[in-house]
Amino acid sequence: LCQFTLLILSSFQHALNSGVRRYHVAPVLCQRAKVAMSHFEPNEYINYEKLEKNINIVRKRLDRPLTLSEKIVYGHLDDPAKQEIERGKTYLRLRPDRVAMQDATAQMAMLQFISSGLPKVAVPSTIHCDHLIEAQSGGEKDLRRAKDINQEVYNFLATAGAKYGVGFWKPGSGIIHQIILENYSYPGVMLIGTDSHTPNGGGLGGVCIGVGGADAVDVMAGIPWELKCPKVIGVKLTGKLSGWSSPKDVILKVAGILTVKGGTGAIIEYHGPGVDSISCTGMATICNMGAEIGATTSIFPYNARMKKYLSKTGRAEIAALADEFQQHLVPDSGCQYDQVIEINLSELKPHINGPFTPDLAHPVSDIGAVAEKEGWPIDIRVGLIGSCTNSSYEDMGRSAAVAKQALAHGLKCKSKFTITPGSEQIRATIERDGYAQVLRDVGGLVLANACGPCIGQWDRKDIKKGEKNTIVTSYNRNFTGRNDANPETHAFVTSPEIVTALSIAGTLKFNPETDYLTGADGKKFKLEAPDADELPKLEFDPGQDTYQYPPKDGSGQHVDVSPTSQRLQLLEPFDKWDGKDLEDMLILIKVKGKCTTDHISAAGPWLKFRGHLDNISNNLLIGAINVENGKANSVRNALTQEFGPVPDTARYYKKMGVKWAVIGDENYGEGSSREHAALEPRHLGGRVIITKSFARIHETNLKKQGLLPLTFADPADYNKIHPVDKLSIVGLADFAPGKPLKCIIKHPNGSQETIMLNHTFNESQIEWFQAGSALNRMKELQQK
């Protein structure tokens, strides 16, 4: 029977191999435990037995039911028998299954890995080229242009991947998170990715966490990865989605409840009977945007919708194995959450969030009136669908269903309209099934399979910078200037089908649930709620082969970094702590209000310098608002008393040998996982960042680079520090976990006052600071 089964599977393998891509088919009936993590890594296997063993050890120790999040996180503990476990307090040492990097962050991650001196990655890892393709003319032209402009970077990533055993997804493959969902995520996986929207993989029941490049290097180096034991927020879903309501509305609603920092330090765990009414890719949409509420990650329990998606994407063997271990891929009955939110999907209305922040939630029915009251532009200049959040086959189908109705009445979009497929597989399949043509017919422009306008890669020509206007997107993030670098663009986030309907109407005052449009024949009609298949009836069309396998032995591969390159630069180690207190530091800037990683290290045109630390440091904090004058990129040089750009001032201080600090507000560093927002201040001489609170990823990134992220013991002390003061951090000789540090504020008039600062450093993180960076500490340990 086993030989017969292998014969059948071999024939199936041959049939698949005759197509564009090669797929691995594991002989499930003969070797149950030998199921590959991915088609592209036939010799890397899912290890549910180890997960089960660790869960049982921890359950016995804690003597209580476990949430799903706890099962998967604790199931990946380095030492489950001895690890101290307390939600929100202790640091866990974990062994993730794999690493994923997008091309903008992969440059610095790979440069750091090269600096480590290690010959090969210790876990399966991949690089995805999605961030460097600028939307301009349309998919094919933009892709050709990107390959030409970014040839040096793509060559570096491809050769570095080949040398160190990392799989390489070429430009045009698609957006990292869609590729992961299609090929790498699976129920129970722990995956870390160098992008804040890595939690997208939670739609397939995995714990997928966004990190900085230095964290990725730890995992690729085979070092246990540290994460503060997350709290668990339960979101109980009841009822059933219907009509115009979509999975996007679930997370827009949750964002409105929790705000941009309400999920900090927690995993959002969805559960309840309403879960089964949501498609797998819909669950991924919800998990993806958990990044907008600061959550460590988000997750759904394994169910039939995930099984269906796994089977449709050629991974039925994984689904079969997950079925056998299902009790470990769902929460225990009676498990306790730190907070519970309940949402009745049957009552959920379509939402639209914004402008300028993803947690400003409005029902679509109200947004027109709210916009008029607030003075926001009513006319919609551009509607944009796609992105890593909403570019599934179902998303495109629902948008096409809306577009078909408009076309049947002789209408096209009044607004400009763009479509971004999430992957080459999605692009090829929607072309085959006619969705892409319908969206073109209604006035849409199909862009490349990439991030594009969602991350500021948009060569926008229809407005001038400074012109007040409105856009609606199915993206995830809408901070000031993020999409088009225009601070007067009012960006709103909603579902793809609502974007399509609003683009047809051309105004925020249109409510597709109740309002009528006028057809070309003068007759009024109302759009019906869209309906579309969650998965194609036929198999997915894989499209072009865009994957580069790493060779078995890459030791002879040469990785070229020219010393004169303006885009790539090998890293030099940061200086070690000198054992002294940080005395008389100047304040580079005291930031007023929201300061995301976009403000600290802008994207858009700066993406081309992501592999060159010195060049990209010229964007340091240029978007942050200075308390002293209310301006961006204008700070007082304390040594010359002249106002100038932030990076220039930092470079002057560094030249003069003067250490400096940054003072920040709430949730400092929210948004993208952008490690450069930590590397740049360290490179230009910064030592301390003091804020009311930090976003999780950014705080860790700062620690990894040898900076001191500290918080006011009393948030009101933010008001005691003025941009002209000098600061001294004392007590560093006795720096210890849980022990506050003292800050002496020296005012220009000679007076002084002392405040206390808290930190979240553990013992190993203190060693990072003392060594100058986590990478320096890794090298020290290797030498020992």
N, C-alpha and C positions, 0 to 999 in steps of 0.2 A: 504493500500500500504506500509506504514511504517513497519507494523508487518511482512508483506511478505518479504520485503527487509531485515529486521533483521534476518528472518529465513534463507534466502539464505546466508547471510553473516555469520551466525552462522555455517551453514554447511561447508562453505568455511574455516572458522576458525578451525573447527574440522579436516578437511582434512589436513590443514597445521600442526596442532598439532600432527598428527599421524607420521609426519616426525621427523627429528632430532631436529629442532629448533621450538620454538613457535613464532608466528607472531601475532601482534595485528592488527585487521581490524576495523577501525572506521566506524560507521554507517553514512557515508557521506550524504546520501539522507535525513536523519532525523536531523542531527546536523552538519550543514556545518562547524561551527566554532570549533567543537570538533574533530579536526584531530591531532593525536598524532605526536610529533616530531620524534618518533622512535618506531619501533616494541617493543623495550625492555623497553619502558617507556610509557605504555598505558594511564597513567594519567597526562602526561605532554604535553600540547597542544600548537600548533603553534598559535601565536597571531598576525595575519596580521591586525586585526582591530586597535590594538595599533600602529603598524608600520604606518598604513595609517593616523591615527590621528596625530602622531608626524610629519610625512612628511608634512601634510597640514599646521600645525602650523609654521614649519620652512619655507616652501615655501612662505607663506604669509608675514613672517618677512623679508626674504631676497629679495622677489619680483623679482625672476629670475628663469629660468629653472635650474633643478638640474641634476647633473650626477648620475649614478646609485650608485656609491660609496657613494655620499653624502646622497642619499635617505636612504640607509641601515644604515650608520653610524649615521646620524642625527635622523633616525627613532628609534634609541636605546638610545637617550639622556635621562638622568635622569630628566632634567627639560627643555624641548624644548622651553618653553615660555621665559625663562630668560637666558639660556645659551649664553654666548658670543661666536660668531662663526667667525673666520677669518682663512682661510687656512694658514697653516704653522706657525701660531703664538699662538693662544689661546689653552688652554688645555680644552678638552671636558671631561665631567663626563658622563660615559656610563653605561648601564645595559645590558651586554652580556646575551645571552640565555643559554649558557652552557660552560663547561670546559672539556678539554681532556688533559691527561698527559701520557707520555711514562714512562716506568719503571725506566729508569736512572734518569730522572728529578722528577718523582713522589715521589721518596724517600724523597728528601729534601722538596718538596712541602707539603707532608703529615706530615713530621716532624714539619714544620712551622705551619701547620693547627692545629696539636695536641697542639703546644705551645700556640696557640691563646685561648684555653680553650672553644671553641665553641662545641656544642654537635653534630651538623649535618650540612652538606653543604646546602647552600641556593638555589643552582641551580643544574640542572642535571649535573653530572660529571662522568667521566670514567677514568680508568687506563688501559694501554695497554702494555703488556709484549713483547717487540720486540728488545730491545737494548742489552740484556745480553746473547744472543745466539751466540756462536762463530762458524764460518764456519770452518770445519775441514774435516769430512769424508763424509757428506751427511745428508739430512734432518732428518731422524728418529734418527740416532745415535747422531747427534749434539744436537737435542732437548732433548734426554734422559740425555745426559751429562750436559746440561745447567740446567735442573731441579734439578739434583743432586748437582751441584756446587752452585747454587743460591737459594737453598731451603729456607735459612733463610730470604733472601730478598723477595722472592715470598710470603712466609708466612706472613711477615710483611705487604706487600701491600694488600694481600687478606683480612687479619683481619682488617687492618685500613680502607679498603674500606667498609667492612661489618659494622664496628662500626659507621662510619661517613656518610653512605648512598651513597657510590660511587660504580658504576658498575665496575666489574673487568674482563678484558679479559686475559685469562690464556696464558702462553707461548705456542707458536704454533698457536695462533689465526691469527697472521699476523702483518703487519706494521701499526702503529697507523693511518697514513693518508689514507691508503686504507680502513681500517675498518670504519673510519669516513665517507668517500665518500659512502661506501656501506650502512651505517646504520644511520648516524647522520646529515650530511650536507644536507641542502635543500635551495632553493632560498629564499634569504632575511634573513637567519640566521646570527646572530653574535656569533661566537664561538672563544674562545681563547684557545690556546694550548701551553703546555710547550715544544715546539719544533719549530725550526725556519721554518720548512717546512709545518707548519699548513696551510698556504695559499693554499695548495692543494685543500681544500674545495671550493675555488673560482670557480672550474670547475663545481660546481652545483649552482653557483650564490649566494654564501654566502660570507660575510666578515669574513674571518677566519684568525686570527692574532697570530703569534708566540710571546710568552712572557716568562719571567722568573717565577719561582715558587712563588715568593712573589706576583706578579701580580695575579696569579691564586688564591692564598689564599684570596686576596681582593674580588674577584668575588665569590668564594665559601663561603666567610663570609657574603655576601650580601651587601658589601660596593661598592659604585659607583667606577668604574674603570676609571683611568685617561689616556688619550691619547692626544698627541699634534694633533690638527686638521690637518689632512693630506692634502697635495696638491694632485692633481689628474693629472696623466700623461695619456693621451689618446693614445692608439695604434690602429690606424685604419687599419683593415685588408680588403684587396680587393682580387679579384681573387679566386682561388681554389687550394688546395693542390692536388698534383698528383705525380705519379711515386715514386721515392725514397724519396721525401721530406715528412717530417712528422711533427707533432706538436712540437716535440723536437727542430726542426730546427728554429721554430718561436722564442722560448726563447733564443736559442743559438745566433741567429741574434740580438735580442734585447739586450742581455748581451754584445755583441760586440759593440753595439752603446752606451749604457749607462754606461758601466763598472761596477765594483763591488760596487761602491758607488753612481751611478747615480740615483738610485731610492730612496735614503734615504729620509725619511720624506714624502713619497708619496705613494699613491695607484696607481697601474697600472691597467687601465681600458680598456679592449679590446672591440672594437665595429666595426661596419661596415659590409658590405655584405659578407666578407670572413669568418666571424664567423661561419656561418651555414655549412661550409664545414669541420668543425672539430668536432670529436666525443666528448662526454661529458668527457670521460677519457683522451682524448687528451687535452681538455681545462684544466683539472686538472694538467696534466704534465706541461703545460705552467705556470700555477699559482704557482705550487710547486717550480719551479726554479726561481721565482721572488725573492726568498730569496737571490739568488746569486748576485742580483744587489742592495741589501739593501732596497728593497721596504717594506713598512709597510704590504702590502698584494697585491694580484692581484685578478681580478674578471672578469667574463663574464656575459652578460645579459641572462636572462632566455629565452630559445628557445626550439624548438622541439627536439633537441638532448638530452637536459636535461630531458625533459618529457619522452622520450623513455628510458633513463637510470633509472629514478625513477620507471617507470612501471616494468622494467625488474628486478629490485631489490626489488620488492614487495611493492612499495610505490605509487601506482597509485592514492590513495586518496590525497596524498600530491600534485601530479602533477595537479589533478583536482582543488584543492584549489588555487594553484599557477596560474592556468589559469584565475581564477576569479579576482585575484589581480595583473595581469600581468603588468598593467600600472605602478605599483610601483616597478617592478622587472626589468625594462629596463630604460635607460637614457631618460630624457626629450629631445624633439626636441629643438635644439638651445642651449643646455648646453655648457658651456665653460670649456676647460681644461687648465691647467697651461703650458702644453707642449704637442705637438702632434707629433707622429711618424707614418709614413705610410709604410706599407709593402704589396707588391703585392705577394700574395701566389703563383700565377701562375709562378712567376719568381724566387721563392725561391729555392735555391739549398741545397742539404744535407750539413750540417756543422759538424765540429768536433772541440771542444774547448780544449785548453790546450797547454802545460802541466803546472802544478803547480798553475793555476788560472782558474776559470771557465769563465772568460770574454775574453780570448785570442782566438778569433774566426777565423776559417779558413774554406773555402769550402773543402769538402772531396777531391775534384779533385786536390787541391793544397798541401795537407798536406804532401805527400811524398817528394816533392821537398823542402818544407820548412824544414822538418825534416832533410834532407840531408845537407842543408845549415847551419842549427843551430847545427848540431852534435848530434841530438836526435837519440836514437836507432830506427832503422827501423823495425826490427823483433818484432812481437807482442808475448809476452810470455803468456799473459792470456787475454781472453775476458770475460766480466762479464755483464750479463743482469739481469734486475729486479730492485729492490729498490723501495722506496716510490714514485719515479718520473716516472718510466716506468715499471710497472708490471701488467698492465691491461690484460684482455682477448684479446683485440685487439693487444697489444704489443706482447704477446706471439704467437698470430696467425701469425703476420707478420714475426716474427723471424722464426717460424716453416715453413712458406712458402719459405723462403730463404733456410733453411736447407734441405727441401724436394728436391729442385733442385740439390743441391750438392750430396745428396744421390742417386738421379736418375742417376748421372754420376759417381758413385762409389767413391765419395770424402767424407772425414770427415774433421773436423777442424784441421788445422796445429797447431794452438795455443790451450792451455788449455782453457776450456770453462765452465762457471758456470751459473746456472739459479736460481734466487731467486723469488719465487712466492710472490705476495704482501699480500695475505691473504689465510686463509684456504679455503675460497670459491673459489678463483682463482685456488689454487692448485688442489682441488677436481675436478673442472670443466675442467681444461686442462688435467688432467689425464683421465677423462671420454671421452673427445673429441679427445684424441690421440696426442695433441700437446707435452705433456711432453715426450712421448716415442720417437717422432721424434727428439726432441732436445737431448735426450739421445743417440739416434742412430748416430747422427752426431758427438758425442764425448762429450756431455755435462754432467755435474754433477748437479743434482737438490738439492739445499740446503734447509734449513729450511725456513719457512715463517717468516722471520725476517730481520733486517737491515743488519747483517753480514758484509761483506767486505766494504760496503758503509761507515760505521762508524769506520772502523779499527778492527772489530771483525772477523779477518781472520788469522788463524794459517797457514800461507803460508810456504810451504816447498821447492818450486822449485828454489828459489834463496837464496843467502846469503845476509845479511844486508850489504849495501854498494855497492852491485853489480848494475851497471847501466842497466836499462831495461825499456821496454815500456809495459803498459797495456791499453786496451780500455774498457770503461764501459758505461752503460746507466744510470749512477748515476747522481748526481747533483753537487758534490763538489770534487775537485781534488787538494787540498792544499798539500804541501810537506809532505810526510809521512803519509797522512791521511788514506789511505787504508790498508797499510801493515807495517807502521812504518819505512819504508826504504826511506831515503831522496833522494836516487838515482832512485826511481821508477818514471818514466815519465807517468803520468796518463792523459788520454784524455777522454773527455765526448762527447757522440754522441747518436744517437737513437739505440734502440735494434736491428733493422734490419741491420743497418750499422755495429754495433758490430759483429753481426753474420757473415755478409759477409767478414769483415776484419779478423775474426778468422778463417774462412775457407781458406782465402788466406794466412794468417799468416804474412802480411806485411802492413805497412802504405802506401806503394806505390801503393796499389790496389784501383782503382776507379770503383765501381760496375756499374756505369752508362755507362762506355765506355770500360773497360778492360775485357779480356777473361781469363778464367781458363782452365786448361787442365784436362780432365776427365781420369778415370782409363784406358779407351781404347785408350788414346793418342790423342783423338780429342778435339779441342778447343770448348768452349761454353761460352756464356755470361749469367749471371744471369738476369732474368727478374725482374722488380720492383714487390715487394710483394703486394699481395692483401689478405685481411682477413676480416672476419666479426667483426664489432665493439662490438657486443654482441652475446652470444651463441644463436643458433636457438632454442634449448631447454631451459628450465629454468636453472638458475645457480644451481649447486650442492652445498648445504651449507657445506658439509663435516662434520667433527666432531663438536659436541656442545662444545664450549670453553668459554662460557660466564657464569659468576657468578653474579646472581642478588643480590643486597644488600637487607637484610631483612627489613621489615617494621619498626622494632624496633631493632636497633643495640646497645642499651645502655648497654646490658649485655655482649657484646663482649669484650674479653680481647685482647689487642695489646701488644705483648711481644717485648721488646727491652732489651737485656741483657747488663748490665753495662760492661761486659768484651768482648763484641762483637767487632770484627775487621772490621765489615761491616756496622753496624748501631750505631748511637750515638744520644741520645736526645740532643736537642739544649739548650745552655745557652744564655741568652740575651746579646747582645753587650753593651758595656759601653756607657753611655750618653755623649754628648758633654759637656765639662766642662765650657763652656761660654767664653773661651779664644781663642786668635788667635793661629794658628798652627805655632809655632816658631822653627827654627833650625832643620827642618826635613832633614834627610839624603836621598839620592837618592839610592833606591835599585837597579834600573837598568834604563838606558836610552836605549830605544829600537830603533833599526835600521830597517826601512822598515816595511813590512807587519807583522802585529801581530793579528792573528785571535784568537777566543776563543780556538781553538786547540792548539795554542802556549801558551796561558795563563793557560789552564787546559786541558791537553792531555786526549784523550779518550783511545781506545784500552784496554790494561791491567788495566788501572786506573778506568775503569767503575765499577769494583767490589767495589770501595770505595765511590760510589756516595752518600751513606747514612751515611758516617762517615766523618764529616768535617775535623777532625784533620788528619786522615790518608791521605785523598785525597789532603790535602794542601801540601803534599810532592811532588806534581807535579807543584807547582806554577811557572809559567813563564819559565819552563825548555826548551821550544821550542823557546823562544824569542832570537833574536840576540842582543848581547850587543855591543853598539857603541864603547866602549872603546877598545875591543880586537877582535871584529868580531866573537866571539864565542857564542854558545848557552850554557846556564846553567853554566856560569862562570862569576861571578861578584866580584868586589873588596869589601871587608868588610872595611868600612871606619874607623872602630874602631881598627882593627888589621892589616890593610893593606894587608891581605892575600886574594888571590882569592879562591872562593869556589862556590858550587852550590847555586842557587838563594834561594830555600826554606830554606836551612841551614842558610844562611845569614839573611834572614827575621826573622827566629826563634831567632837568636842571638840578633838582634836588639830588638825584643819583650822582650826577657829575661832581657835586659839591660834597658828597659823602654824608648826606643828611637822610636819616630814616624818616618815613612818614606813615600816616594812618588815614583811614577813611572812616567817616561817621555816617551810618545809615539808619533808615527808618524800619518799618515793619516788613517782614517777609522778604528781606533783602536777597536778591539773586533768584527770584522765582522765574519760572519759564524754562527755557532750553537747558540741557545738561552742559552747555558750553564751557568746557574746561579752560578755554582761553581767558574767561572772565576771572580765573584764579591765577593762571600763569602770567598774565600781563602785569598785574600789580606787583607780583613777586619779582619779575624780571626788571621792572623799573624802580625797585628799591622799597616797595611797600613792605610793612612788617605786621600791621595789625588792622583788622576791620572790626569796628565796634558798632553794633546795631541793636534795635529793639528785639528783632528776631530774624532768623535765617530760613531760607528754603533749604530742604534737606540736601539735595545734590550739591548745591553751591557750597554749603558749609563743609561738606566732606572734601570737595575739590580744593578748597582753601587749605584745609589741614594737610592734604596730600602734598601740597607745594611748599609746606614749611611756613605758612602764614598762621597768625593767631586770630581765628574768628571768635569774638567775645560778645556777650550780650549784657546790657545794663541790668544789674540786679533790681533796680527800680527804673522802669521805662521812662519815668519823668526826668531822669538824669540826662536824657538826650538833650534837654533844654539848657543844661548847665554848661555844655561845651559849645564854644564859639569858634568859627573858622580861624581866628587869629590866635587861639590858645596854643600852648605846647602841652604834650601829654607824656607821662612816664608810666610804664607798666612795671610795677615792682613785685618782688616775691617769686621771680621765675626760677631762682635756685631751689625753691621748695615746690615747684610746679607739680601738682598731683591731681589725680582724678577726683572730681567733686569739690575741690578746694578753690574757693573764689580767689581772684587776683585783685590787687589794689591798683587803682589808677589815680595818679596825682595830676590835677589840672592846674596849669600855671597860666594865669591871666596876664595880659600885657601890663597891667598896672602894678604887678608884683604880688598880688594876692594869690592864694592857693586854696584849693579844696580837694577833698578826696572822695572818690566814689568806689563802689565795689562792682566788679564785673564777673559774670558767670561764664562757664564754658562747659562743653560736653566731651572733652578729651578723655580717653582711657589711657592705660599705660603705654600701649604700643603706639598710639597717636602722639603721645608726648615724645616718644622716641623719634617719630617723623620730624617733629619740630626741632629737636635737638640735632638731628643729622642734617637738617636743611631741607629735606623732602622725603617722601616715602620711597622714592626711587633710590636716593642716596642710602637710606636705611637698608633697602633690599641688597644693594651692593656690599654694604658692610657685613651683612649676614652671610652672603655668598663667600666673602673672603675668609670669614671665620670657619 
